[in-house]
């Protein structure tokens, strides 16, 4: 399932994505949920983001990896 390396990657990808702020208005104080989805052959790192300033909600796919 998940290991320490997966969580470390999730944190790294999340920090990079959140530094850019909201994709609509660039506001940098966002509400978010981070997750890793394990599909049959792929691991997907994502954020569900809500911007309190402009009201935008979206899913940001940060990275996808093939599972061997």
N, C-alpha and C positions, 0 to 999 in steps of 0.2 A: 504494500500500500504506500505509505509515506515514510520517509526517513529524515534524519537530521539534515542531510544535504538538500532534500526537497524544500524543507522549511527555510533554510538559508537562502536558497534561490528565490523563493517567494518573497522574502524580506527585501532582497536586493532589487528584484524587478519592481516591487511595490514602491520602494523609495525613489527609484528613477522615474516612475510614472507620476507619482504624487508631486514631485518637484516641479513638473510642468504645469500643474494646476488643472482646472476644469478645461475640457477641450472646447467649450463654447465661449467662456468669458475669462479664462485664465485665473480665476479666483483660487487661492492656494489653501483655503481652510475647508476641506471636503469631509463629508461623512462617507465611509466606505466599509465594505466587507471584502476580505481577501480569501481566495480559495484555490484549491487544486482539484481539477476534475480528471479522474483517471478513466479514459475511454479504452476500448479493446486494444488499440495499438498506439495510443497517444496520451501523453500527460499534458494538461492545459493549465497554465497559471493565469489567473484572472482577478480583476477587481470589479465589484459592483459599486458604482460611484453615484452619490447624490450631491449636487451642489446647492447649498442653501441660498446662495446669492441669486443665481438665475433660474433655479428650479429644475435644471437638467438632470436626468437620471440615465445612466448608460452602463453597459458592461464593457470593460477594457480588457481585451485579450493581450496579455503581455508577452507570452512565450508559449510555444508548443514544442514538445519533444517526442520523438518516437520511442516507444518502449520495446526493448529487445526481448 
